[in-house]
Amino acid sequence: MRNLENLTVKIFADGAELKGMLELYANPLIRGFTTNPTLMRKAGITNYPEFAQAVIAAIPDRPISFEVFADEFEEMEWQAKEIASWGGQVNVKIPVTNTRGQSSAPLVRRLSRAGVRLNITAMMTLQQVAEIAPCLEGGPSSYISVFAGRIADTGRDPVPMMAEAVRLLRDFPNVQLIWASPRELLNIYHANEIGCHVITVTHDVLKKLTIVGRNLDEYSLDTVKMFFTDAQNAGFRLDKSAS
């Protein structure tokens, strides 16, 4: 059985439902929180600052990342400083490029030098990591989020890439690597084994923490019982006389 308490990777909950976030806040395994505009839209959030400030007030002592939503860098910069002013535990998520594919590296450098704690998001290549990391050098504690789950969705093994990203960040002690968009609970152990600093995990995957180390014979039997019960409840029948 793998002991969750012995993990060195920090688990951040990824979501946008305040009730669920507060339930996870009670779990000491959850060391921080992240969200994004897509998750917020799915959760029905319409007032961005009202939601964010409610979360910050309810969870005052763990890092929380909120994302800018502008596409022009000048507006991104204003939004980043505004969001950063909401609380000392806030990291501002900046996309690695805008929608036209223009690098946000110059903006990241300016914000970092201005003392804004950042989380550079939507990254998927080592070249992006190598470009962005120096922009954060010497600044406040910040994160680089590499979307390992989306990399895996393209048929590529993200583990070697993430391991190399860990190596690239060794020269930047103020920057931590986030394994973003995991697809299964096992990814927590993948991230842990390569020395990744943080993994963001959605609430549906976090629910599986309760079965870590479960006896597989028992799990197999429960699965058989589930299929049988569902078939009974569905009223499925085969007519022997029709054979």
N, C-alpha and C positions, 0 to 999 in steps of 0.2 A: 504493500500500500504506500502510495506517495503521500508524504506529510505536507499539507498545505502550509503549516506554520513554519516550515524550513525553507520556503521559497525566498530567494533574494530579489527576484523581479517584483516590482510593486504593481498591484492590480488597481487600475482606475476604472470606475464604472462609466459606461458611455450611454447616455440617454437624455431624455428631456421631459420626463414626467416627475413632477416634484414629489408626489407620494412615493413612487418607487425609489427615487433618490434618497429620501429620508429613511426608508426601510433599509437600504444598503448602507447608509451612514452609520447605522447601529452595528454593522458588521466590521470588526477591527481589521479584517483582511482587505477591506476597501480603503485604499490610501489616498484616493483623489477621484476627481470627476471630470468628464469632458462632455461636450455636446457640440452640435453644429446646426446650421439653419435647416437642413433636411430633416433631422430628428425633431427639431422644434416644430416644423410645419406639420409633420405627421402626428405630433402630440396635440395639435390644435392651438399652439401658442400664437397669439396675434400681437401682443405687446412685449417686444423684446426686452427693454430695460426693466419693465415691471417684473417679468419672470426672472430675469437674471438677478435682480436685487433681492427678490424673495428667496432664491436659492442661496445667495451669499449670506443673507441674514440667518438662514436656517443651518447652514454648513460653514461656520466661520473659521474653521481651523484645518482645512484640507485644501490642497490646490484644486482650482476649478478653471477650465479653459472655455472661453467664449469666443466666437469667431466674428470677424468683420464680415460685412456682406456687400461692400462696394466693389466696383470693378476698376475704377480709376485710382491710381496710387495716392494721389493727393487726398482723396476722400477716405481711402483706407487708412491713411496716416492719422487723420482727424478722428475717425472712428476708433482706432486702436488706442489713442490717448484717452478718449472718453471712456471706453470700456475699462482700461487699466485703472482709471480713477475710482471705479466702483468698489475696489477692495484690494488689500495687500496680498491676498491669496490668489488673485486672478492672473492667469496667463492669457494673453490675447492670441488667438489663432489667426495666422496670416497664410493665405494660400501661396504655394511656391511660385505660381504665376497668376496672372489675371486671365480672363477668358480668351484673350488674344495670344496667349502663350508667352507674354513678356515676363521676364524674370522679376521677381519681387526682391531680389538680393539687395539692391541699393536701399529700398525701403526698410528691409530687415536691419541693415547696418545702421541707418539713422535712428530707428526706434530703439535698438539695443543700446546705442550710445546715449540715448535720452533716458535710459533706465527702465524701459518697458520690458516686463517679463513676457516672453513670447512662446508660441508653440507653432512652428512652421508645419503646415499641414498639406495633405494630398501629394506627398512625395512618393516616388516609385522607382527612382534610379540612384545608383551610387554617385553618378555625376552631379545630381542635385544635392546630395549630402555633402559632397566635396565643395560645391559652390557656396552653400548656405552656411556651413559650420564656421568658416573664418569671419563671416559677417556678425556672428554672435560672440566672437572671442572677446574676453574681458568684460562682457556685459553682465547683467543679472542672470540668475538661474533661468534657463529656458529649455525648451524641448524641440526635438526634430521628430515628426511623425511620419514614419514610412509605412505605407499601406500594404503590409505583407499579405493580408487576405485577398486583396484585389490582384496582387501579383500572382498569387496561387491560382486565382480564377482564370488566368491566361495560360495555365498549364506549366508555369515555371515554379521550381522549388524555391520558396523565399528564404529558407534557412541559411544557405551559404551567403546570400546577399545581406541578410540581416547581421550575420556574424562579421562580415566585412565592414558593415556600417558601424558596428561596435568598435572595431579596430580603428576606423577613421576618426572616431570621436575621442579617442584616448588623449589626444593633444588638446582637448577643449573641456577642461574639468567642470565648467559651468553649464555644459550642454548634456542633456540626457536623451537617449534614444527611446522612442515609443514604438512598440510593435502595434500598429493600428489595424483595425478591421479584421480581427481574427474570425475564423469560420467555425472553430470547434474548441472545446475546453482543452484538448491536448496541446493547442498552441501556447497555452500558459507555460507548459513544461518545455516546449521548444524554445520559447523566449528565455526562460530561466537558464536552460543549459548552455546557451551561447553568451550569457552575461548581459542580456538586454536589460535596461534599467526599468522600463515601464511597459505594461501591456494594457491597452484599453479593451474592455470587454462589455458587450451589450448585456442588458438585463436578462434576455432569454437564455444566453449562454451561462451567465452567472448562476442561474437556477440549478444548473447541473453540478454545481459544487457539492451539493448534498449527496451525490452518488459517487464521489471520488473514492476509489479503493473498494467499491462494492464487490461482494462475492459474485463471480460471474455465473456460477451454477444457479444461484438464487435469482439473478437478473434474467437468466434464460427462462427459468420457470415462470417468473412474473410476466415475461413477454408472451409465453404460450397462453397463460391465463387471460391476458389482455385480448389476444386475438379471439379466443374462444368466447369470452364475454361479449365482445363487440359483435361477433357473428350472431350470438343469441339475441342480443338487444336489437339487431337489425332485422330479425325475423327471417333470416335466410333458410331456405328449404330446398331439398332436391327430392323430386317425386320418383320413388322407386318403380312405380307402375309404368312410368314413361320410358324406362330403360329398355 
